[in-house]
Amino acid sequence: MSERAKISALLVMQDAPVIPVIVLHDVADAVPMARALLAGGIRMLEVTLRTTQALACIEAIAREVPDAVVGAGTVRSRADAQAAAMAGARFAVSPGYTSALGQACFDAGLALLPGVATGSEIMLAREEGLTELKFFPALQAGGVAMLKAWSGPFFDVRFCPTGGVSLQNAADFLALPNVVCVGGSWLVPPDALAQGDWARITQLAQDSRRLRG
């Protein structure tokens, strides 16, 4: 594992109030999009493995935008983890958690931010040494009220709520003591990508930086 690959999930979460959840269909958009986010103060970039071009986009960002820290989202298997690491990803975000996925990310040198939606899933991840977790899908699984309820029994766990989080409700989540950051797709709107409106993406990134004082 290279020095460049060594990063913790907590460092990923602490860098900014929002981790952008990015869906890219065209490799040509990857580098200017990453530079636009970086110009707005966002450098932790989650590129989801939901498109055929996702790995190529991760590779392009890792190669051309070294000041950004690119990660892979929607990581669901050992094959996903291995492919993401080979493309240059430094962290992985998953919609759920299994022991096998945790081991695969460890073996690939990827920091993992795994998705949880129940107390049992938190306990499994906690038993395996993971204390930074993605709450997904946040709004549908109980939102702010659920995170408040978890703060007692899971006092040693920190969360990144994702799923239904928007510019309008992000501050409600970020006000909770057990929330380090949120994940949101609003920073990279599909129409801004289609129009190559990089200035808008930079502005959205700047706005997100102000969500936490």
C-alpha positions as CSV (number, residue, x, y, z in Angstrom):
1,M,0.0,0.0,0.0
2,S,1.5,3.4,-1.0
3,E,1.8,6.3,1.3
4,R,-0.7,8.2,-0.8
5,A,-3.3,5.6,-0.1
6,K,-3.2,5.9,3.7
7,I,-6.1,8.0,5.0
8,S,-8.7,7.4,7.6
9,A,-12.4,7.6,7.4
10,L,-12.4,10.2,10.1
11,L,-10.0,12.4,8.1
12,V,-12.3,12.1,5.1
13,M,-15.3,13.1,7.2
14,Q,-13.6,16.0,9.0
15,D,-12.3,17.8,5.9
16,A,-15.6,19.6,5.1
17,P,-19.2,19.7,6.2
18,V,-20.3,17.9,3.0
19,I,-18.9,14.9,1.0
20,P,-20.3,15.3,-2.5
21,V,-22.0,12.2,-3.9
22,I,-21.0,12.3,-7.5
23,V,-22.5,10.5,-10.5
24,L,-20.5,10.8,-13.7
25,H,-21.4,9.5,-17.1
26,D,-18.6,11.2,-19.1
27,V,-14.9,11.0,-18.4
28,A,-14.5,14.4,-20.0
29,D,-16.5,15.9,-17.0
30,A,-14.4,14.4,-14.3
31,V,-11.3,16.7,-14.1
32,P,-13.1,20.0,-14.6
33,M,-15.8,19.0,-12.1
34,A,-13.1,18.0,-9.5
35,R,-11.3,21.3,-10.1
36,A,-14.5,23.2,-9.6
37,L,-15.2,21.5,-6.3
38,L,-11.6,22.0,-5.2
39,A,-11.9,25.7,-6.0
40,G,-14.9,25.9,-3.7
41,G,-13.0,24.2,-0.8
42,I,-14.2,20.7,-1.2
43,R,-11.5,18.1,-1.8
44,M,-13.0,14.8,-0.6
45,L,-14.8,13.5,-3.7
46,E,-17.0,10.4,-3.7
47,V,-17.5,9.2,-7.2
48,T,-20.2,6.5,-7.2
49,L,-19.7,3.2,-9.0
50,R,-23.1,3.6,-10.6
51,T,-22.0,4.2,-14.2
52,T,-19.8,2.4,-16.7
53,Q,-17.4,5.4,-16.7
54,A,-17.0,5.7,-12.9
55,L,-13.7,4.0,-12.6
56,A,-12.2,5.9,-15.6
57,C,-13.4,9.1,-13.9
58,I,-11.8,8.2,-10.6
59,E,-8.5,7.4,-12.5
60,A,-8.6,10.7,-14.3
61,I,-9.2,12.7,-11.1
62,A,-6.5,10.8,-9.2
63,R,-4.0,11.5,-12.0
64,E,-4.9,15.1,-13.0
65,V,-6.2,16.7,-9.7
66,P,-3.6,15.6,-7.1
67,D,-4.9,18.1,-4.5
68,A,-8.3,16.3,-4.5
69,V,-8.8,13.1,-2.5
70,V,-11.0,10.9,-4.7
71,G,-13.0,8.0,-3.3
72,A,-15.4,5.4,-4.7
73,G,-19.0,5.3,-3.6
74,T,-21.5,2.4,-4.0
75,V,-18.7,-0.1,-3.2
76,R,-20.5,-3.4,-2.6
77,S,-18.0,-6.2,-3.1
78,R,-14.3,-7.2,-3.0
79,A,-14.2,-6.7,-6.8
80,D,-15.5,-3.1,-6.4
81,A,-12.9,-2.4,-3.7
82,Q,-10.0,-3.8,-5.8
83,A,-11.1,-2.0,-8.9
84,A,-11.5,1.3,-7.1
85,A,-8.1,1.0,-5.4
86,M,-6.5,0.2,-8.8
87,A,-8.1,3.3,-10.3
88,G,-6.6,5.5,-7.6
89,A,-9.4,5.8,-5.0
90,R,-8.2,6.4,-1.5
91,F,-11.4,5.7,0.4
92,A,-14.6,3.7,-0.2
93,V,-18.2,4.5,0.8
94,S,-20.7,1.6,0.8
95,P,-24.5,1.5,1.1
96,G,-24.2,-1.3,3.7
97,Y,-21.7,-3.3,5.6
98,T,-20.5,-6.9,5.7
99,S,-17.4,-8.3,7.3
100,A,-16.2,-9.5,3.8
101,L,-16.4,-5.9,2.5
102,G,-14.6,-4.5,5.5
103,Q,-11.7,-7.0,4.9
104,A,-11.7,-6.3,1.2
105,C,-11.3,-2.6,1.8
106,F,-8.6,-3.2,4.4
107,D,-6.7,-5.4,2.0
108,A,-7.0,-2.8,-0.8
109,G,-5.7,0.0,1.4
110,L,-9.0,1.9,1.3
111,A,-10.5,3.7,4.3
112,L,-14.1,2.6,4.5
113,L,-17.2,4.6,5.4
114,P,-19.8,1.8,5.5
115,G,-23.6,2.3,5.4
116,V,-25.7,1.4,8.4
117,A,-29.5,1.9,9.1
118,T,-30.1,-0.2,12.2
119,G,-28.6,-0.7,15.6
120,S,-27.5,-4.3,14.8
121,E,-25.5,-3.0,11.8
122,I,-23.8,-0.4,13.9
123,M,-22.9,-3.1,16.5
124,L,-21.4,-5.3,13.8
125,A,-19.3,-2.5,12.4
126,R,-18.3,-1.5,15.9
127,E,-17.2,-5.0,16.8
128,E,-14.9,-4.9,13.8
129,G,-13.3,-1.6,14.9
130,L,-15.2,0.8,12.8
131,T,-16.4,3.9,14.6
132,E,-17.1,6.3,11.6
133,L,-20.2,5.2,9.8
134,K,-22.5,6.4,7.0
135,F,-26.2,6.6,8.1
136,F,-28.1,5.6,4.9
137,P,-30.7,6.2,3.7
138,A,-30.7,8.9,6.4
139,L,-34.1,10.6,5.8
140,Q,-36.0,7.4,5.1
141,A,-34.4,5.5,8.1
142,G,-35.4,8.0,10.7
143,G,-33.4,11.2,10.1
144,V,-32.4,13.5,12.9
145,A,-34.6,11.8,15.4
146,M,-32.9,8.4,14.8
147,L,-29.4,9.9,15.2
148,K,-30.5,11.6,18.5
149,A,-31.8,8.2,19.7
150,W,-28.5,6.5,18.8
151,S,-26.4,9.1,20.6
152,G,-27.0,7.3,23.9
153,P,-26.2,3.6,23.2
154,F,-23.7,4.4,20.5
155,F,-22.0,7.3,22.1
156,D,-18.6,6.4,20.6
157,V,-19.8,6.3,17.0
158,R,-19.7,9.3,14.5
159,F,-21.9,9.5,11.5
160,C,-22.2,10.9,8.0
161,P,-25.9,11.0,7.1
162,T,-26.5,10.5,3.4
163,G,-29.7,10.0,1.5
164,G,-32.4,12.7,1.4
165,V,-29.9,15.2,2.8
166,S,-30.1,18.6,1.0
167,L,-28.9,22.2,1.4
168,Q,-32.2,22.9,3.1
169,N,-31.9,20.3,5.9
170,A,-28.1,19.7,6.1
171,A,-27.7,22.1,9.0
172,D,-30.2,20.2,11.1
173,F,-28.0,17.1,10.8
174,L,-24.7,18.9,11.3
175,A,-26.0,20.4,14.5
176,L,-26.0,17.0,16.1
177,P,-22.9,16.1,18.2
178,N,-22.6,12.7,16.7
179,V,-22.6,14.0,13.1
180,V,-19.2,14.9,11.6
181,C,-20.4,15.7,8.0
182,V,-23.2,14.8,5.6
183,G,-23.2,13.3,2.1
184,G,-25.1,15.1,-0.6
185,S,-25.6,15.0,-4.3
186,W,-26.7,18.6,-4.6
187,L,-23.1,19.9,-5.0
188,V,-22.9,18.4,-8.5
189,P,-26.3,18.8,-10.2
190,P,-26.9,16.8,-13.4
191,D,-27.8,20.0,-15.3
192,A,-24.6,21.8,-14.2
193,L,-22.6,18.8,-15.5
194,A,-24.5,18.7,-18.8
195,Q,-23.9,22.5,-19.3
196,G,-20.3,22.4,-18.1
197,D,-21.3,25.1,-15.5
198,W,-18.3,24.7,-13.4
199,A,-18.7,28.1,-11.8
200,R,-22.1,26.9,-10.3
201,I,-20.5,23.8,-8.9
202,T,-17.8,26.0,-7.3
203,Q,-20.4,28.2,-5.8
204,L,-22.4,25.2,-4.4
205,A,-19.1,24.0,-2.8
206,Q,-18.5,27.3,-1.2
207,D,-22.0,27.5,0.1
208,S,-21.6,24.0,1.6
209,R,-18.5,25.1,3.4
210,R,-20.5,27.7,5.2
211,L,-23.0,25.1,6.6
212,R,-20.9,24.8,9.7
213,G,-19.9,28.3,10.8
